[in-house]
Amino acid sequence: MDIPINLHRMTGELDQLATFSETKPPGVTRIIFTPGDLRAREFLKGKFREAGLDVREDAVGNTFARWHGAEPDLPAIGTGSHADAIPNSGRFDGTVGVLGGLEAIRALQRAGYRPRKPIELLLFTSEEPTRFGLGCLGSRLLAGVLAPEHAAMLCDSGGSTLEEVRSAAGFYGQLDEVKLPQAYYEAFIELHIEQGPTLEREGTALGIVTDIAAPASMRIIIEGEGGHAGAVLMPQRKDALTAAAELILSVETAAMSTGVIDTVATTGICEVFPGAVNSVPSRVKLELDVRDVEGQRRNVVLGLIQQASETIAKKRGVSVRSELLNADPPASCAPFIIEALVQSCAEQACTQKQMISRAYHDSLFMARIAPVGMLFIPCRGGVSHRPDEYASPENIADGTRVLAQTLARLAA
């Protein structure tokens, strides 16, 4: 099928979307339910309606834009991603999947294609964990893996709950109505930048995801004894920060102990109290990210970290409390969607590579309620979550064309 991508229009829309930000260019900051996020939502909904799509929003702000098929009661073929952005990040993470999905639908419309099944574009709420400390908030609720009562009481750094913040942003209704029914989607495909260097390094046009790594997050609180940096002698110290330093190295050791490149662990937060140069640290908060494509192997690493915590606590005379914040299972992409993407790449003369997604995405949770697939486009240097994040217009066009071809194939 000849699929006419309007690349000038789409890149202009990506540029315009990037202006809805609390950070000056080239950085993008768009935190969920802030003024920048709400302006971006209005911009996108306007574009959805211009394409003749029926738009609806749920109680947490997930936004659905539907192109009704010849048989509108059939399960839909879905696509989409997110538009929120962590502080001082780039303009392509998530947004390529939203505006690329929109352009894929418009291109099919221009080509005269008429779907048998509905095709639906989905803008997810809060894929990034920036405001409420939990990633993929919207898709977790859509999939029913986050209890509505727990979600309502999630708090931001200012102490405002999700319930308060969403109401102030104009999103009402019951959170327990967000969950989608089984078979709502017959298939769901997310277009996304790779956020890694593999495709660019190998000169491959597109990546077809086979598996999505499983993330787990852990919070560890270390309590020692503070005191004056000059008056407390070294043999008497119970320094929370030196205990934390030893534990951070143990996190690295635990991940490397598997001998498998797919296992990764990161200590991304280290908060020290009281944080004075002449005071022995009495308390440290650590937050860890551990992930793998095999859930059991990841859980072994979590166990090793827990063992190290207990050993260090006893050795250094400190207390260590740990809390598992989430431990999500990995997801595999549906073979029939992978095959459809492979065929579409061939038909659109795009080289492809089957690969693992080591970053997690909303598709990880959509896999609980629908067969999923993911399509990656290269990003320069593998850079993401930075202002210099970049995907070329040509690569974006390739991904959009293949997405459109795949949507057409599955919706036929």
C-alpha positions, 0 to 999 in steps of 0.5 A, a space after each residue: 500500500 502506498 502510504 503518504 506521510 505528511 512529514 512536514 506537518 508531523 515534524 511541525 506538530 512535534 515542534 509545537 508540542 515541545 513548546 508546552 513546557 515549563 523549561 526553556 528550549 531545547 529542554 522539555 518539562 511537562 509534568 502531569 496535570 500542570 499547566 503545560 500538560 493541560 495545554 498539550 492535551 488541548 492541542 492534541 485533542 484539537 488535532 484528533 478532532 481535526 482528523 475526524 476522530 471521536 474523542 473521550 477521556 476517562 477519570 484519570 485523563 487517559 484520552 481515546 481518539 477513535 476512527 470507527 470501522 465498518 463494523 464499529 462493535 468489533 474490538 479495536 486495534 489500538 496505538 498510542 503512547 504518552 506526552 508527559 516529560 520528565 524535567 529537562 528532557 527531550 521532545 521525542 520520548 512518547 510524543 512520537 508514538 502519539 503524533 506518529 499514531 495520529 499521522 498513521 491514521 491520517 495517512 490511511 485516510 488520505 490513501 482511501 483506506 477504510 478499516 473494518 475494525 475500529 482503530 483507536 489512538 490512546 494518549 496515556 496519563 503519566 507514563 513518567 513517575 515524576 509527580 507521583 513516584 509511580 510510572 505508567 499510572 494511566 495504563 496501570 489503571 486501564 489494566 486493573 493492576 493498580 487498586 483505585 483506592 491506592 491510586 487516589 491517595 498517591 501524593 506528590 512532593 507538595 502533599 497533594 493527592 492524585 484525587 485532589 490534583 485530577 479534580 483540580 485539572 477537571 477530571 472527575 468520575 470514579 477511578 474504578 471505572 477506568 479499567 478497560 474490559 477484556 477484549 476491548 483491544 484486539 491488538 495494541 501497538 506502541 511506536 517509540 524511540 529506542 532510547 538506546 544506541 543499537 539501531 543507529 549503531 547497526 544502521 537498522 531502520 526499525 526495531 521490533 520488540 519481542 519482550 519488555 523488561 520487568 522493573 522493580 523499585 525499592 526504597 531503603 531507609 538507613 538510620 544511624 547516629 548523628 553527631 558533630 563531625 569533629 567530636 564523634 571519633 571513628 570507632 564510635 561512629 554509626 554513619 548512615 551514609 557510609 553504610 549506604 555507600 557500602 549498600 550501593 556497591 552491593 546493589 551493583 554487585 548483585 546485578 552483575 552476579 547473574 552474569 547476564 547482560 539483561 540484568 541491571 540495577 541502579 541506585 537513583 536516589 540518595 538523600 542524606 540527613 541532615 546534609 551538613 558538612 560538619 555533621 555525621 549523617 544520621 539518616 539516608 534514603 535510597 531508591 533503587 531500580 532493578 529490572 530484567 526480562 526474566 522476573 525470577 532472575 530479577 527477584 533473585 537480585 532483590 533477595 541478594 540486596 536484602 541479604 546485603 542490607 541485613 549484613 551491613 546493618 549488623 556490621 555497622 550498627 545501623 538499622 536498615 528498613 526496605 520497602 518494595 514499591 513495585 515488582 511488575 512482571 515482564 511482558 512478551 509481545 504477541 507473535 501475530 503482531 510481531 509477524 504483522 510488523 515484520 511483513 509491514 517492514 518488508 512491504 515498506 522497504 524498511 530494514 528491521 531487527 527484533 530486540 528487547 525493550 530494556 526501558 519499560 513503557 505503557 505497553 508493559 501493562 497493556 499486555 495484561 489486557 490485550 496482545 501488544 507489540 512495540 516498534 522502535 525508531 533509532 535515536 541519535 547516540 541512544 540519548 533520551 531523557 535529555 534536551 539533546 534527544 533526537 530522532 530524524 524526520 526520515 526515521 520518524 516517517 519510516 516508523 509511521 509508515 510501518 505503523 500505518 501499514 500494520 494498523 491497516 493489516 490488523 484492522 482489515 
